[in-house]
């Protein structure tokens, strides 16, 4: 059975042995692991069950100075912090009067798509993913705080903004139709540690019907829909199952209601979970033996009946102790020897 078929079996809720995994890590962690293992041979033992092959869009950034960039929506970003942020929104008022919303031609790039196609062709044995942007990036246009206000006091405008982002996303998805990928992955951080940032009712009003259209377009190509979501999505789990999401990625156990074992019990026959190893708790603070035990438990319990891809909720960060990173690598690959 190919690596791709093992992943597909899990998503189709069939048990596999071994259980597929992904193990991303930040470069500094990789360097420390190279030093620990005396070389990079350990990297070659990580099995490429799933491969992100790229997308169809180019980034659009105009450099203003050493600390600021302007994006395609006219918003100015400060880039000197660890995480970039909008400091001047491109659309300063809740109106499109005099504002030109960028069309797909500003983003779609045949050269980027050709590179993605090449990567897809080079990895036929793996489960292959292409990625695209999505709706919650509407805050790029108005800034984060103003977007939260818009969805409460400017509902018509915010709905119009999301319609434009939906059309843009659908254009990107449709441009993937001739790519031989298994899935299209999108990323929107709907949640914080406590729940859905705009509340589940507003999420259902604004996002649910638009995501239903997007997931339908993905499925019309014979591809699977994967969603990255940080924080807690517990309150809308039934909604994302209803509109056809196939795989939910991240599964941060520290967020409210996101205990992976509870999610598995409630939704594991209808949704595949990818992640679940706590990046805010277990990875940085557990002992190596506690980490090994939790990884084995996730592999054992979450994969019952299929529907699970083992992974950390986030790539291994620089704060990961070397001993813990070693324990994760060794425990992830141990099953490959059986």
N, C-alpha and C positions, 0 to 999 in steps of 0.2 A: 504494500500500500504506500502511495506517495505521501510526502509531507502534506501536500495540498489536500489529499483525500482524508487524512486524519483530522485536519482542521474542519473540513466540510462535514465530516461525521459528527464532530462535537457540535457544530452549529445546527445540525439536523437532529440533535439530541440523541446521539448514539454514543455509547461509551467507547473509548479507545485506550489502548495501552501501547506506548506511553501516552501521557496527556500532553498535548502541545503547549508550548510556552513562548514568550518573548522576554528578553532581558535587556532593556535599554539602560545606558549609563552615561553620565557626563564624562568628558575626556579626562579630567583629573583623576577620577576614580579608576578609569581604565589604565592610566599610567601607573598608579599605585599597585594595581593588580598585576601588571607586567613585572614590576619590581618584585612583588611577592612570589610569583610563579617562576621567575627567572627567564622571562620571555613572553611571547604572545601566542604560544601554542594553545593556551586555554581558550583563546578567542575562536579558534577553529573548531573547538569541541561544542560550541554553542550551535544548536541545530536551527537552521533558518526556516522554521515552520511558516512564518508570515513575513512578507517583505513589502515595505512601503516603497513603491516604484516611482513616486512623484505625482505630478498633476498635469494640468493643461494650461496653467496660467503663470504669468510672470509677475514678480513684484513691481510695484510702481512707486518709486521714492525719489523725491527731489531733495538733494542736500542743500540746506540753508546755511548751516555753519557746523562746527565740530560737535555740537550738542543737539541739533534739531534737524528733522526731516519733514517734508510735506508729502502726504499720501495722495492717492488718486481722487479722494473725496474732498481734497483741499484742507484737510486737518493737519495741524502741526504737532509733531511728536517730540518730546524730549527723550533722548536716547542715552543719557549719561548714567541713569540708574540701572540696577540689575534688571528691572522690568520697565520697558518703555511705556510712556503714557501720553495721552492727548492733553496738550496744554492750550490749544486754540482750535476749537471745532470749525470744520469747514462750513457748516450750516449753522449760523448763529441765532436764527429765529425759526420757529416751527412753521415754516412756509417754504415752498419750493420756488416762489417767485424770484426770478433772476438767477436761479441756481441750476447748473447743469449736472444732473446725476450721471455718473459715468456709465457707459454701456459696456457690454461684454468685449467689444473690440479693443478696449483699453487694457484688458487683462489676458484674453486668449492669445496664445503665442505658439505658432506651429513648431518652432525650434524646441521649445520646452516639451511640447507633446511628443515630438520625435525622440527626444532623449528618454522620455517615459516609456514610449513604445519599445525602445532598445532594451531598457531595463526589464520590461515585462518579458521580452523574448529571451533574455538571458537567464531567467529564473522560472522555467516552466514547472519545476517540481514543487515549488513553494506556493502557498496561498498568497495571491498577489493583490495588492491594494493600491488604488489611486485616491488622491485626496483633493478636496475642494473646500472653499470657504462657505460660510452659511449666515444665518439670520441675526444672531445676537451681535454680530459685528456691526449692526446698525449703530451701536454706540460710538463707533469710529467717527461717524458723521456729526454727532451732536455732543460728544463727550459723555462720560459715564454717568455722572450725577444728573445731567440734564435729561439723558435718556430715561432714567428712572422716573423723573418728573413727567416727561412726555406721556408715558404709558398710563399715567393717572389723569392728568389735566388736559392733555392734547390727544385724545384717543383717535380721532379721525386722522390727524396728521401722522400719528405713529403707525396706524394701520396702513396708510399710504406709503410710508417709508418702508415698512416690512414687505409690502407688495412689490416694491421696486427691488428689494434685496432678494425676494423669492424669484422674480423673473431673472435676475442676474445669476442666482444659484442654478436655476433650471437650465440656463444657457450653458453654464459650465458642465453640468451633469450631462446634457445632451451632446456636448462636444466629446464626451468620453465613450459614446456609444460604440465606436469602432475599435476601442482598445480592449485587448483580451484579458481584462482584469476580472477577478472574482468578486470584488467589492469596491464600493465607493465609501470613503470615510469622510465624515464631516466633524467639525468641532465647535461646540457652543457651550460655554460654562453657564448653564442655567442656574446652578445652585451655589450657595455658600455653605458654611458648616451647619447652619440651622435649617435650611430648606431652600425652596425656590425663591430666587431673589425678588421677583416681581409678584410672588404669591401664585399658588396653583390655579386660582380662578382666572387671573389675568393671563397666565401662561396658556391656559386652555382657549381663551378668547383670541389671543394674538398669534400664538405659535402653533398650536395643535393643527388647525386646518391647513396652514401653509406647509408644515412639515409633512402632512399626509400627502400633499401634492408632490413634494420632493421625493419622498420614499417611493411613491407610486412610479415616478419617472425612473428611479434607480432600478426598481423591480422589472419595469418594462424592458430593460436591457438584459434581463436575466442575471443581474448582479445583486449582491446582498448590500444592505444598508447598515453601516457601522457609525455609531455616534460616540464621540468623546465628550464627556461631561464631568467637570470637576464638582466637588461638593455633593450636596444631597439632592437626589432626584426621587426620593422615596414617595413623595406625595403625588407624583405623576406617573408612577410605574405602570399602572393600568392603562393610562392614556398612550404611552409610547408603545406598549404592546398592541393596543387597539389599532394604531395607525401603521403598524407593520415594521417597527424597528427590529432588526435581526440581532445586533450585537451592541451592548452597552460597554464602553471602555472607560477605565479608571477605577470605578468602584472603590472609593475611598472609605475605609471602614471607620475612620474617625468622625465622619459626618453623620448627622442625625438620621437614623433609620437605615443606614447603609451597611450594617453588619452583613458581610457576604453570605453567611450561613442562613440568616433569616431571609435574605433575598432569594437564595436558592430554594428554600422551602416554599416560598410564596409564589415565585415567578419562574423558577428554573426549568419548567417544562415548556415555557413559551418564549423565553428570552435567553440568549447566551451572554454570560458575564465574562469580561476580559479584564483581569487585574485582581484587586482584592488584598494584596500584601501591603500592609499599612506603611506608607512613606513618611507619615508624621509621628508614628509611634513605634511600631515594631522594628522597622529597618534601622533607625538611628539609635534606639534606646534598648532594644532587647539584647540578651546575651547571644552569642553565636548558636548555642544549643537551643535556646528558645526560638530563634529564627528557623533553625532546621526543623524543629517540631511543627511550627506554624506552616511552613511551606509544605511539609508532608501532609498535614491535615487538609490544607486547601486542595492539594492535588487529589487526595483520597475522597473527601466529602463533596467538594464542589463539582467533581466530574461524574458523580453517580447519575446515570441516565443521560450523560452527555451535557452539553451546554456550558462548557467552561474552557477558557484559555488562561493558563497560569501566567501571572505577571505582577510586578510591583505596580502600585497605583500610579507612581511617577517614576521616571528614570532615576537610577541611583544617584543621589545628590552628593556634592562634595563633603557634606557633613557626615556621610556614611562612614563609620569606622572601618578600617581596612579589614579587621578580623570578621566583621559582619558581611562586608562585600565578598570576602573569600567564602564564607559559609553559604551565602546565597548562590554563588556560581557553582560550588561543589554540589549543593543539594539540587539545583535545577538540572544539572547534567547527570546526576547519579542514576536516574531512571533509564537513561540511554544505554546503560551497561547491562540491563536486565532483559 
